[in-house]
Amino acid sequence: MSGLVEELAAAEARADQLRRRVAASTCAEVGCDMQSYGGCNACCDLGDNCGCSVPVNVCTRCGDCDYGDNAEATEVRRLCAEAAA
């Protein structure tokens, strides 16, 4: 094998090893893998007239949920406040 092919094989083996370590790690070690789970009412400044929805994300590893407390939801609420003003 050439040196370049050997380097590639070693890199692939190292990547496989790291993937196995990540898979066996906790979210505290590697962070949550948040995926879209749906949405919830934004509860913005429009009160009972709020028809806005914000995304809700759940971790595929530990099941933790952000209950719509995320960057996209913050932006939706900011835009609602602008529209209500």
PyMOL Python script that loads the backbone (N, CA, C, O; Angstrom):
from pymol import cmd

cmd.read_pdbstr("""\
ATOM      1  N   MET A   1       0.836  -1.193   0.000  1.00  0.00           N
ATOM      2  CA  MET A   1       0.000   0.000   0.000  1.00  0.00           C
ATOM      3  C   MET A   1       0.871   1.242   0.000  1.00  0.00           C
ATOM      4  O   MET A   1       1.965   1.264   0.563  1.00  0.00           O
ATOM      5  N   SER A   2       0.357   2.263  -0.642  1.00  0.00           N
ATOM      6  CA  SER A   2       1.104   3.510  -0.648  1.00  0.00           C
ATOM      7  C   SER A   2       0.897   4.236   0.674  1.00  0.00           C
ATOM      8  O   SER A   2      -0.026   3.928   1.428  1.00  0.00           O
ATOM      9  N   GLY A   3       1.756   5.190   0.941  1.00  0.00           N
ATOM     10  CA  GLY A   3       1.663   5.957   2.174  1.00  0.00           C
ATOM     11  C   GLY A   3       0.342   6.696   2.306  1.00  0.00           C
ATOM     12  O   GLY A   3      -0.211   6.789   3.401  1.00  0.00           O
ATOM     13  N   LEU A   4      -0.166   7.221   1.199  1.00  0.00           N
ATOM     14  CA  LEU A   4      -1.417   7.962   1.218  1.00  0.00           C
ATOM     15  C   LEU A   4      -2.602   7.039   1.544  1.00  0.00           C
ATOM     16  O   LEU A   4      -3.500   7.418   2.297  1.00  0.00           O
ATOM     17  N   VAL A   5      -2.598   5.850   0.983  1.00  0.00           N
ATOM     18  CA  VAL A   5      -3.665   4.884   1.252  1.00  0.00           C
ATOM     19  C   VAL A   5      -3.609   4.450   2.719  1.00  0.00           C
ATOM     20  O   VAL A   5      -4.648   4.294   3.360  1.00  0.00           O
ATOM     21  N   GLU A   6      -2.417   4.259   3.243  1.00  0.00           N
ATOM     22  CA  GLU A   6      -2.263   3.895   4.651  1.00  0.00           C
ATOM     23  C   GLU A   6      -2.755   5.018   5.562  1.00  0.00           C
ATOM     24  O   GLU A   6      -3.403   4.755   6.575  1.00  0.00           O
ATOM     25  N   GLU A   7      -2.453   6.256   5.210  1.00  0.00           N
ATOM     26  CA  GLU A   7      -2.945   7.402   5.994  1.00  0.00           C
ATOM     27  C   GLU A   7      -4.465   7.441   6.009  1.00  0.00           C
ATOM     28  O   GLU A   7      -5.077   7.693   7.046  1.00  0.00           O
ATOM     29  N   LEU A   8      -5.068   7.192   4.855  1.00  0.00           N
ATOM     30  CA  LEU A   8      -6.527   7.193   4.762  1.00  0.00           C
ATOM     31  C   LEU A   8      -7.121   6.075   5.612  1.00  0.00           C
ATOM     32  O   LEU A   8      -8.107   6.302   6.313  1.00  0.00           O
ATOM     33  N   ALA A   9      -6.557   4.891   5.568  1.00  0.00           N
ATOM     34  CA  ALA A   9      -7.045   3.764   6.368  1.00  0.00           C
ATOM     35  C   ALA A   9      -6.925   4.084   7.858  1.00  0.00           C
ATOM     36  O   ALA A   9      -7.833   3.773   8.629  1.00  0.00           O
ATOM     37  N   ALA A  10      -5.828   4.696   8.266  1.00  0.00           N
ATOM     38  CA  ALA A  10      -5.639   5.065   9.673  1.00  0.00           C
ATOM     39  C   ALA A  10      -6.650   6.136  10.090  1.00  0.00           C
ATOM     40  O   ALA A  10      -7.194   6.081  11.193  1.00  0.00           O
ATOM     41  N   ALA A  11      -6.898   7.095   9.222  1.00  0.00           N
ATOM     42  CA  ALA A  11      -7.867   8.150   9.533  1.00  0.00           C
ATOM     43  C   ALA A  11      -9.277   7.576   9.657  1.00  0.00           C
ATOM     44  O   ALA A  11     -10.028   7.971  10.548  1.00  0.00           O
ATOM     45  N   GLU A  12      -9.642   6.650   8.775  1.00  0.00           N
ATOM     46  CA  GLU A  12     -10.958   6.019   8.847  1.00  0.00           C
ATOM     47  C   GLU A  12     -11.099   5.185  10.118  1.00  0.00           C
ATOM     48  O   GLU A  12     -12.158   5.180  10.745  1.00  0.00           O
ATOM     49  N   ALA A  13     -10.041   4.487  10.496  1.00  0.00           N
ATOM     50  CA  ALA A  13     -10.076   3.706  11.732  1.00  0.00           C
ATOM     51  C   ALA A  13     -10.231   4.618  12.941  1.00  0.00           C
ATOM     52  O   ALA A  13     -10.979   4.301  13.866  1.00  0.00           O
ATOM     53  N   ARG A  14      -9.536   5.739  12.941  1.00  0.00           N
ATOM     54  CA  ARG A  14      -9.642   6.705  14.040  1.00  0.00           C
ATOM     55  C   ARG A  14     -11.048   7.310  14.094  1.00  0.00           C
ATOM     56  O   ARG A  14     -11.610   7.479  15.176  1.00  0.00           O
ATOM     57  N   ALA A  15     -11.611   7.635  12.933  1.00  0.00           N
ATOM     58  CA  ALA A  15     -12.974   8.179  12.879  1.00  0.00           C
ATOM     59  C   ALA A  15     -13.974   7.156  13.421  1.00  0.00           C
ATOM     60  O   ALA A  15     -14.886   7.523  14.162  1.00  0.00           O
ATOM     61  N   ASP A  16     -13.819   5.896  13.067  1.00  0.00           N
ATOM     62  CA  ASP A  16     -14.706   4.846  13.593  1.00  0.00           C
ATOM     63  C   ASP A  16     -14.591   4.743  15.109  1.00  0.00           C
ATOM     64  O   ASP A  16     -15.595   4.602  15.808  1.00  0.00           O
ATOM     65  N   GLN A  17     -13.368   4.815  15.609  1.00  0.00           N
ATOM     66  CA  GLN A  17     -13.141   4.757  17.054  1.00  0.00           C
ATOM     67  C   GLN A  17     -13.829   5.937  17.754  1.00  0.00           C
ATOM     68  O   GLN A  17     -14.469   5.758  18.790  1.00  0.00           O
ATOM     69  N   LEU A  18     -13.696   7.123  17.196  1.00  0.00           N
ATOM     70  CA  LEU A  18     -14.326   8.309  17.779  1.00  0.00           C
ATOM     71  C   LEU A  18     -15.851   8.202  17.729  1.00  0.00           C
ATOM     72  O   LEU A  18     -16.520   8.588  18.687  1.00  0.00           O
ATOM     73  N   ARG A  19     -16.419   7.682  16.626  1.00  0.00           N
ATOM     74  CA  ARG A  19     -17.866   7.507  16.540  1.00  0.00           C
ATOM     75  C   ARG A  19     -18.369   6.563  17.634  1.00  0.00           C
ATOM     76  O   ARG A  19     -19.414   6.808  18.236  1.00  0.00           O
ATOM     77  N   ARG A  20     -17.633   5.497  17.886  1.00  0.00           N
ATOM     78  CA  ARG A  20     -18.026   4.554  18.952  1.00  0.00           C
ATOM     79  C   ARG A  20     -17.962   5.226  20.318  1.00  0.00           C
ATOM     80  O   ARG A  20     -18.834   5.005  21.158  1.00  0.00           O
ATOM     81  N   ARG A  21     -16.935   6.045  20.547  1.00  0.00           N
ATOM     82  CA  ARG A  21     -16.829   6.764  21.824  1.00  0.00           C
ATOM     83  C   ARG A  21     -17.965   7.753  22.006  1.00  0.00           C
ATOM     84  O   ARG A  21     -18.524   7.858  23.098  1.00  0.00           O
ATOM     85  N   VAL A  22     -18.316   8.485  20.949  1.00  0.00           N
ATOM     86  CA  VAL A  22     -19.424   9.436  21.020  1.00  0.00           C
ATOM     87  C   VAL A  22     -20.724   8.698  21.300  1.00  0.00           C
ATOM     88  O   VAL A  22     -21.528   9.150  22.115  1.00  0.00           O
ATOM     89  N   ALA A  23     -20.939   7.574  20.637  1.00  0.00           N
ATOM     90  CA  ALA A  23     -22.171   6.807  20.826  1.00  0.00           C
ATOM     91  C   ALA A  23     -22.311   6.308  22.257  1.00  0.00           C
ATOM     92  O   ALA A  23     -23.427   6.165  22.755  1.00  0.00           O
ATOM     93  N   ALA A  24     -21.201   6.044  22.916  1.00  0.00           N
ATOM     94  CA  ALA A  24     -21.226   5.528  24.286  1.00  0.00           C
ATOM     95  C   ALA A  24     -21.153   6.648  25.330  1.00  0.00           C
ATOM     96  O   ALA A  24     -21.202   6.376  26.530  1.00  0.00           O
ATOM     97  N   SER A  25     -21.038   7.888  24.889  1.00  0.00           N
ATOM     98  CA  SER A  25     -20.890   9.020  25.804  1.00  0.00           C
ATOM     99  C   SER A  25     -22.249   9.556  26.237  1.00  0.00           C
ATOM    100  O   SER A  25     -23.272   9.292  25.606  1.00  0.00           O
ATOM    101  N   THR A  26     -22.233  10.306  27.320  1.00  0.00           N
ATOM    102  CA  THR A  26     -23.446  10.956  27.795  1.00  0.00           C
ATOM    103  C   THR A  26     -23.574  12.330  27.138  1.00  0.00           C
ATOM    104  O   THR A  26     -22.611  12.856  26.579  1.00  0.00           O
ATOM    105  N   CYS A  27     -24.764  12.897  27.213  1.00  0.00           N
ATOM    106  CA  CYS A  27     -24.980  14.238  26.667  1.00  0.00           C
ATOM    107  C   CYS A  27     -24.142  15.276  27.406  1.00  0.00           C
ATOM    108  O   CYS A  27     -23.749  16.285  26.819  1.00  0.00           O
ATOM    109  N   ALA A  28     -23.867  15.041  28.678  1.00  0.00           N
ATOM    110  CA  ALA A  28     -23.018  15.965  29.440  1.00  0.00           C
ATOM    111  C   ALA A  28     -21.615  16.025  28.837  1.00  0.00           C
ATOM    112  O   ALA A  28     -20.938  17.049  28.929  1.00  0.00           O
ATOM    113  N   GLU A  29     -21.185  14.928  28.223  1.00  0.00           N
ATOM    114  CA  GLU A  29     -19.850  14.874  27.631  1.00  0.00           C
ATOM    115  C   GLU A  29     -19.811  15.420  26.205  1.00  0.00           C
ATOM    116  O   GLU A  29     -18.859  16.104  25.829  1.00  0.00           O
ATOM    117  N   VAL A  30     -20.836  15.123  25.413  1.00  0.00           N
ATOM    118  CA  VAL A  30     -20.794  15.482  23.991  1.00  0.00           C
ATOM    119  C   VAL A  30     -21.908  16.428  23.562  1.00  0.00           C
ATOM    120  O   VAL A  30     -21.947  16.849  22.406  1.00  0.00           O
ATOM    121  N   GLY A  31     -22.814  16.768  24.475  1.00  0.00           N
ATOM    122  CA  GLY A  31     -23.920  17.657  24.129  1.00  0.00           C
ATOM    123  C   GLY A  31     -25.121  16.894  23.613  1.00  0.00           C
ATOM    124  O   GLY A  31     -25.006  15.768  23.130  1.00  0.00           O
ATOM    125  N   CYS A  32     -26.257  17.519  23.722  1.00  0.00           N
ATOM    126  CA  CYS A  32     -27.503  16.902  23.266  1.00  0.00           C
ATOM    127  C   CYS A  32     -27.599  16.956  21.743  1.00  0.00           C
ATOM    128  O   CYS A  32     -27.031  17.840  21.102  1.00  0.00           O
ATOM    129  N   ASP A  33     -28.315  16.011  21.189  1.00  0.00           N
ATOM    130  CA  ASP A  33     -28.599  15.943  19.759  1.00  0.00           C
ATOM    131  C   ASP A  33     -30.060  16.339  19.573  1.00  0.00           C
ATOM    132  O   ASP A  33     -30.934  15.487  19.417  1.00  0.00           O
ATOM    133  N   MET A  34     -30.307  17.649  19.593  1.00  0.00           N
ATOM    134  CA  MET A  34     -31.677  18.147  19.547  1.00  0.00           C
ATOM    135  C   MET A  34     -32.257  18.028  18.143  1.00  0.00           C
ATOM    136  O   MET A  34     -31.646  18.449  17.161  1.00  0.00           O
ATOM    137  N   GLN A  35     -33.449  17.448  18.073  1.00  0.00           N
ATOM    138  CA  GLN A  35     -34.168  17.280  16.821  1.00  0.00           C
ATOM    139  C   GLN A  35     -35.574  17.848  16.984  1.00  0.00           C
ATOM    140  O   GLN A  35     -36.126  17.846  18.084  1.00  0.00           O
ATOM    141  N   SER A  36     -36.144  18.328  15.901  1.00  0.00           N
ATOM    142  CA  SER A  36     -37.476  18.908  15.942  1.00  0.00           C
ATOM    143  C   SER A  36     -38.498  17.874  16.396  1.00  0.00           C
ATOM    144  O   SER A  36     -38.498  16.733  15.935  1.00  0.00           O
ATOM    145  N   TYR A  37     -39.366  18.295  17.307  1.00  0.00           N
ATOM    146  CA  TYR A  37     -40.393  17.419  17.856  1.00  0.00           C
ATOM    147  C   TYR A  37     -41.791  17.950  17.551  1.00  0.00           C
ATOM    148  O   TYR A  37     -42.784  17.246  17.732  1.00  0.00           O
ATOM    149  N   GLY A  38     -41.859  19.173  17.096  1.00  0.00           N
ATOM    150  CA  GLY A  38     -43.147  19.805  16.810  1.00  0.00           C
ATOM    151  C   GLY A  38     -43.100  21.254  17.216  1.00  0.00           C
ATOM    152  O   GLY A  38     -42.074  21.919  17.070  1.00  0.00           O
ATOM    153  N   GLY A  39     -44.209  21.744  17.725  1.00  0.00           N
ATOM    154  CA  GLY A  39     -44.255  23.139  18.117  1.00  0.00           C
ATOM    155  C   GLY A  39     -45.190  23.368  19.284  1.00  0.00           C
ATOM    156  O   GLY A  39     -45.912  22.466  19.708  1.00  0.00           O
ATOM    157  N   CYS A  40     -45.166  24.576  19.793  1.00  0.00           N
ATOM    158  CA  CYS A  40     -46.077  24.965  20.859  1.00  0.00           C
ATOM    159  C   CYS A  40     -46.422  26.441  20.662  1.00  0.00           C
ATOM    160  O   CYS A  40     -45.747  27.150  19.915  1.00  0.00           O
ATOM    161  N   ASN A  41     -47.468  26.892  21.330  1.00  0.00           N
ATOM    162  CA  ASN A  41     -47.876  28.278  21.248  1.00  0.00           C
ATOM    163  C   ASN A  41     -46.763  29.170  21.769  1.00  0.00           C
ATOM    164  O   ASN A  41     -46.113  28.853  22.765  1.00  0.00           O
ATOM    165  N   ALA A  42     -46.549  30.286  21.089  1.00  0.00           N
ATOM    166  CA  ALA A  42     -45.460  31.185  21.458  1.00  0.00           C
ATOM    167  C   ALA A  42     -45.722  31.944  22.751  1.00  0.00           C
ATOM    168  O   ALA A  42     -44.783  32.395  23.408  1.00  0.00           O
ATOM    169  N   CYS A  43     -47.001  32.089  23.125  1.00  0.00           N
ATOM    170  CA  CYS A  43     -47.342  32.874  24.318  1.00  0.00           C
ATOM    171  C   CYS A  43     -46.683  34.249  24.251  1.00  0.00           C
ATOM    172  O   CYS A  43     -46.074  34.712  25.215  1.00  0.00           O
ATOM    173  N   CYS A  44     -46.817  34.883  23.102  1.00  0.00           N
ATOM    174  CA  CYS A  44     -46.170  36.183  22.904  1.00  0.00           C
ATOM    175  C   CYS A  44     -47.009  37.300  23.513  1.00  0.00           C
ATOM    176  O   CYS A  44     -47.971  37.048  24.239  1.00  0.00           O
ATOM    177  N   ASP A  45     -46.635  38.512  23.213  1.00  0.00           N
ATOM    178  CA  ASP A  45     -47.283  39.695  23.785  1.00  0.00           C
ATOM    179  C   ASP A  45     -48.727  39.893  23.324  1.00  0.00           C
ATOM    180  O   ASP A  45     -49.417  40.774  23.837  1.00  0.00           O
ATOM    181  N   LEU A  46     -49.191  39.098  22.375  1.00  0.00           N
ATOM    182  CA  LEU A  46     -50.565  39.230  21.902  1.00  0.00           C
ATOM    183  C   LEU A  46     -51.561  38.571  22.856  1.00  0.00           C
ATOM    184  O   LEU A  46     -52.771  38.641  22.640  1.00  0.00           O
ATOM    185  N   GLY A  47     -51.052  37.934  23.905  1.00  0.00           N
ATOM    186  CA  GLY A  47     -51.910  37.316  24.925  1.00  0.00           C
ATOM    187  C   GLY A  47     -52.780  36.218  24.349  1.00  0.00           C
ATOM    188  O   GLY A  47     -52.282  35.327  23.660  1.00  0.00           O
ATOM    189  N   ASP A  48     -54.098  36.273  24.627  1.00  0.00           N
ATOM    190  CA  ASP A  48     -55.018  35.229  24.169  1.00  0.00           C
ATOM    191  C   ASP A  48     -55.160  35.206  22.650  1.00  0.00           C
ATOM    192  O   ASP A  48     -55.636  34.217  22.092  1.00  0.00           O
ATOM    193  N   ASN A  49     -54.756  36.275  21.979  1.00  0.00           N
ATOM    194  CA  ASN A  49     -54.855  36.344  20.521  1.00  0.00           C
ATOM    195  C   ASN A  49     -53.618  35.780  19.826  1.00  0.00           C
ATOM    196  O   ASN A  49     -53.508  35.843  18.602  1.00  0.00           O
ATOM    197  N   CYS A  50     -52.697  35.236  20.597  1.00  0.00           N
ATOM    198  CA  CYS A  50     -51.459  34.709  20.018  1.00  0.00           C
ATOM    199  C   CYS A  50     -51.760  33.449  19.206  1.00  0.00           C
ATOM    200  O   CYS A  50     -52.264  32.456  19.732  1.00  0.00           O
ATOM    201  N   GLY A  51     -51.446  33.512  17.941  1.00  0.00           N
ATOM    202  CA  GLY A  51     -51.587  32.352  17.074  1.00  0.00           C
ATOM    203  C   GLY A  51     -50.237  31.884  16.574  1.00  0.00           C
ATOM    204  O   GLY A  51     -50.146  31.075  15.651  1.00  0.00           O
ATOM    205  N   CYS A  52     -49.197  32.400  17.190  1.00  0.00           N
ATOM    206  CA  CYS A  52     -47.832  32.087  16.771  1.00  0.00           C
ATOM    207  C   CYS A  52     -47.386  30.752  17.346  1.00  0.00           C
ATOM    208  O   CYS A  52     -47.792  30.354  18.437  1.00  0.00           O
ATOM    209  N   SER A  53     -46.543  30.078  16.585  1.00  0.00           N
ATOM    210  CA  SER A  53     -46.011  28.791  17.020  1.00  0.00           C
ATOM    211  C   SER A  53     -44.490  28.858  17.034  1.00  0.00           C
ATOM    212  O   SER A  53     -43.875  29.489  16.175  1.00  0.00           O
ATOM    213  N   VAL A  54     -43.895  28.201  18.022  1.00  0.00           N
ATOM    214  CA  VAL A  54     -42.434  28.118  18.101  1.00  0.00           C
ATOM    215  C   VAL A  54     -42.032  26.646  18.105  1.00  0.00           C
ATOM    216  O   VAL A  54     -42.793  25.795  18.565  1.00  0.00           O
ATOM    217  N   PRO A  55     -40.847  26.348  17.598  1.00  0.00           N
ATOM    218  CA  PRO A  55     -40.417  24.955  17.547  1.00  0.00           C
ATOM    219  C   PRO A  55     -40.074  24.410  18.928  1.00  0.00           C
ATOM    220  O   PRO A  55     -39.588  25.130  19.800  1.00  0.00           O
ATOM    221  N   VAL A  56     -40.337  23.129  19.098  1.00  0.00           N
ATOM    222  CA  VAL A  56     -39.951  22.397  20.305  1.00  0.00           C
ATOM    223  C   VAL A  56     -38.986  21.305  19.856  1.00  0.00           C
ATOM    224  O   VAL A  56     -39.254  20.593  18.888  1.00  0.00           O
ATOM    225  N   ASN A  57     -37.875  21.177  20.554  1.00  0.00           N
ATOM    226  CA  ASN A  57     -36.848  20.190  20.201  1.00  0.00           C
ATOM    227  C   ASN A  57     -36.643  19.199  21.340  1.00  0.00           C
ATOM    228  O   ASN A  57     -36.766  19.542  22.516  1.00  0.00           O
ATOM    229  N   VAL A  58     -36.326  17.958  20.964  1.00  0.00           N
ATOM    230  CA  VAL A  58     -36.075  16.890  21.932  1.00  0.00           C
ATOM    231  C   VAL A  58     -34.756  16.212  21.563  1.00  0.00           C
ATOM    232  O   VAL A  58     -34.457  16.005  20.387  1.00  0.00           O
ATOM    233  N   CYS A  59     -33.982  15.873  22.576  1.00  0.00           N
ATOM    234  CA  CYS A  59     -32.704  15.185  22.359  1.00  0.00           C
ATOM    235  C   CYS A  59     -32.962  13.710  22.019  1.00  0.00           C
ATOM    236  O   CYS A  59     -33.696  13.018  22.724  1.00  0.00           O
ATOM    237  N   THR A  60     -32.346  13.249  20.932  1.00  0.00           N
ATOM    238  CA  THR A  60     -32.504  11.858  20.531  1.00  0.00           C
ATOM    239  C   THR A  60     -31.736  10.906  21.450  1.00  0.00           C
ATOM    240  O   THR A  60     -31.981   9.700  21.445  1.00  0.00           O
ATOM    241  N   ARG A  61     -30.811  11.451  22.235  1.00  0.00           N
ATOM    242  CA  ARG A  61     -29.995  10.604  23.106  1.00  0.00           C
ATOM    243  C   ARG A  61     -30.597  10.461  24.498  1.00  0.00           C
ATOM    244  O   ARG A  61     -30.728   9.347  25.004  1.00  0.00           O
ATOM    245  N   CYS A  62     -30.965  11.582  25.124  1.00  0.00           N
ATOM    246  CA  CYS A  62     -31.393  11.529  26.532  1.00  0.00           C
ATOM    247  C   CYS A  62     -32.872  11.846  26.734  1.00  0.00           C
ATOM    248  O   CYS A  62     -33.412  11.631  27.819  1.00  0.00           O
ATOM    249  N   GLY A  63     -33.534  12.360  25.684  1.00  0.00           N
ATOM    250  CA  GLY A  63     -34.946  12.679  25.795  1.00  0.00           C
ATOM    251  C   GLY A  63     -35.247  14.040  26.382  1.00  0.00           C
ATOM    252  O   GLY A  63     -36.416  14.381  26.558  1.00  0.00           O
ATOM    253  N   ASP A  64     -34.224  14.833  26.692  1.00  0.00           N
ATOM    254  CA  ASP A  64     -34.440  16.170  27.236  1.00  0.00           C
ATOM    255  C   ASP A  64     -35.181  17.014  26.204  1.00  0.00           C
ATOM    256  O   ASP A  64     -34.956  16.869  25.003  1.00  0.00           O
ATOM    257  N   CYS A  65     -36.062  17.892  26.669  1.00  0.00           N
ATOM    258  CA  CYS A  65     -36.878  18.724  25.795  1.00  0.00           C
ATOM    259  C   CYS A  65     -36.657  20.191  26.143  1.00  0.00           C
ATOM    260  O   CYS A  65     -36.538  20.539  27.318  1.00  0.00           O
ATOM    261  N   ASP A  66     -36.601  21.053  25.127  1.00  0.00           N
ATOM    262  CA  ASP A  66     -36.402  22.480  25.404  1.00  0.00           C
ATOM    263  C   ASP A  66     -37.726  23.241  25.569  1.00  0.00           C
ATOM    264  O   ASP A  66     -37.712  24.434  25.874  1.00  0.00           O
ATOM    265  N   TYR A  67     -38.857  22.576  25.374  1.00  0.00           N
ATOM    266  CA  TYR A  67     -40.189  23.182  25.558  1.00  0.00           C
ATOM    267  C   TYR A  67     -40.330  24.524  24.846  1.00  0.00           C
ATOM    268  O   TYR A  67     -41.002  25.426  25.346  1.00  0.00           O
ATOM    269  N   GLY A  68     -39.703  24.657  23.688  1.00  0.00           N
ATOM    270  CA  GLY A  68     -39.806  25.888  22.921  1.00  0.00           C
ATOM    271  C   GLY A  68     -38.905  27.001  23.400  1.00  0.00           C
ATOM    272  O   GLY A  68     -39.111  28.156  23.025  1.00  0.00           O
ATOM    273  N   ASP A  69     -37.913  26.695  24.218  1.00  0.00           N
ATOM    274  CA  ASP A  69     -36.953  27.693  24.691  1.00  0.00           C
ATOM    275  C   ASP A  69     -35.662  27.513  23.889  1.00  0.00           C
ATOM    276  O   ASP A  69     -34.733  26.825  24.312  1.00  0.00           O
ATOM    277  N   ASN A  70     -35.636  28.161  22.706  1.00  0.00           N
ATOM    278  CA  ASN A  70     -34.494  28.013  21.814  1.00  0.00           C
ATOM    279  C   ASN A  70     -34.345  29.286  20.981  1.00  0.00           C
ATOM    280  O   ASN A  70     -35.194  30.175  21.049  1.00  0.00           O
ATOM    281  N   ALA A  71     -33.293  29.375  20.211  1.00  0.00           N
ATOM    282  CA  ALA A  71     -32.982  30.596  19.456  1.00  0.00           C
ATOM    283  C   ALA A  71     -34.078  30.943  18.453  1.00  0.00           C
ATOM    284  O   ALA A  71     -34.431  32.113  18.309  1.00  0.00           O
ATOM    285  N   GLU A  72     -34.619  29.946  17.760  1.00  0.00           N
ATOM    286  CA  GLU A  72     -35.666  30.228  16.773  1.00  0.00           C
ATOM    287  C   GLU A  72     -36.925  30.769  17.459  1.00  0.00           C
ATOM    288  O   GLU A  72     -37.574  31.678  16.940  1.00  0.00           O
ATOM    289  N   ALA A  73     -37.265  30.214  18.616  1.00  0.00           N
ATOM    290  CA  ALA A  73     -38.438  30.680  19.363  1.00  0.00           C
ATOM    291  C   ALA A  73     -38.240  32.118  19.832  1.00  0.00           C
ATOM    292  O   ALA A  73     -39.180  32.913  19.815  1.00  0.00           O
ATOM    293  N   THR A  74     -37.044  32.449  20.244  1.00  0.00           N
ATOM    294  CA  THR A  74     -36.743  33.815  20.671  1.00  0.00           C
ATOM    295  C   THR A  74     -36.971  34.790  19.519  1.00  0.00           C
ATOM    296  O   THR A  74     -37.513  35.877  19.715  1.00  0.00           O
ATOM    297  N   GLU A  75     -36.558  34.397  18.327  1.00  0.00           N
ATOM    298  CA  GLU A  75     -36.739  35.251  17.153  1.00  0.00           C
ATOM    299  C   GLU A  75     -38.231  35.388  16.811  1.00  0.00           C
ATOM    300  O   GLU A  75     -38.681  36.482  16.470  1.00  0.00           O
ATOM    301  N   VAL A  76     -38.993  34.306  16.895  1.00  0.00           N
ATOM    302  CA  VAL A  76     -40.433  34.375  16.624  1.00  0.00           C
ATOM    303  C   VAL A  76     -41.096  35.331  17.605  1.00  0.00           C
ATOM    304  O   VAL A  76     -41.914  36.159  17.205  1.00  0.00           O
ATOM    305  N   ARG A  77     -40.754  35.227  18.880  1.00  0.00           N
ATOM    306  CA  ARG A  77     -41.351  36.109  19.883  1.00  0.00           C
ATOM    307  C   ARG A  77     -40.955  37.575  19.656  1.00  0.00           C
ATOM    308  O   ARG A  77     -41.757  38.481  19.884  1.00  0.00           O
ATOM    309  N   ARG A  78     -39.727  37.800  19.212  1.00  0.00           N
ATOM    310  CA  ARG A  78     -39.280  39.160  18.926  1.00  0.00           C
ATOM    311  C   ARG A  78     -40.090  39.743  17.771  1.00  0.00           C
ATOM    312  O   ARG A  78     -40.515  40.897  17.827  1.00  0.00           O
ATOM    313  N   LEU A  79     -40.302  38.946  16.726  1.00  0.00           N
ATOM    314  CA  LEU A  79     -41.084  39.411  15.584  1.00  0.00           C
ATOM    315  C   LEU A  79     -42.535  39.667  15.969  1.00  0.00           C
ATOM    316  O   LEU A  79     -43.157  40.599  15.461  1.00  0.00           O
ATOM    317  N   CYS A  80     -43.077  38.847  16.864  1.00  0.00           N
ATOM    318  CA  CYS A  80     -44.447  39.061  17.359  1.00  0.00           C
ATOM    319  C   CYS A  80     -44.549  40.396  18.090  1.00  0.00           C
ATOM    320  O   CYS A  80     -45.505  41.151  17.911  1.00  0.00           O
ATOM    321  N   ALA A  81     -43.546  40.668  18.913  1.00  0.00           N
ATOM    322  CA  ALA A  81     -43.551  41.919  19.687  1.00  0.00           C
ATOM    323  C   ALA A  81     -43.483  43.106  18.738  1.00  0.00           C
ATOM    324  O   ALA A  81     -44.150  44.115  18.969  1.00  0.00           O
ATOM    325  N   GLU A  82     -42.696  43.008  17.680  1.00  0.00           N
ATOM    326  CA  GLU A  82     -42.604  44.087  16.684  1.00  0.00           C
ATOM    327  C   GLU A  82     -43.954  44.293  16.002  1.00  0.00           C
ATOM    328  O   GLU A  82     -44.385  45.429  15.808  1.00  0.00           O
ATOM    329  N   ALA A  83     -44.616  43.204  15.639  1.00  0.00           N
ATOM    330  CA  ALA A  83     -45.893  43.286  14.936  1.00  0.00           C
ATOM    331  C   ALA A  83     -46.982  43.854  15.841  1.00  0.00           C
ATOM    332  O   ALA A  83     -47.885  44.543  15.368  1.00  0.00           O
ATOM    333  N   ALA A  84     -46.902  43.571  17.125  1.00  0.00           N
ATOM    334  CA  ALA A  84     -47.921  44.033  18.072  1.00  0.00           C
ATOM    335  C   ALA A  84     -47.745  45.501  18.417  1.00  0.00           C
ATOM    336  O   ALA A  84     -48.685  46.154  18.871  1.00  0.00           O
ATOM    337  N   ALA A  85     -46.551  46.019  18.204  1.00  0.00           N
ATOM    338  CA  ALA A  85     -46.261  47.422  18.580  1.00  0.00           C
ATOM    339  C   ALA A  85     -46.845  48.416  17.618  1.00  0.00           C
ATOM    340  O   ALA A  85     -46.684  49.623  17.804  1.00  0.00           O
TER     341      ALA A  85
END
""", "prot")
cmd.dss("prot")
cmd.show_as("cartoon", "prot")
cmd.util.cbc("prot")
cmd.orient("prot")
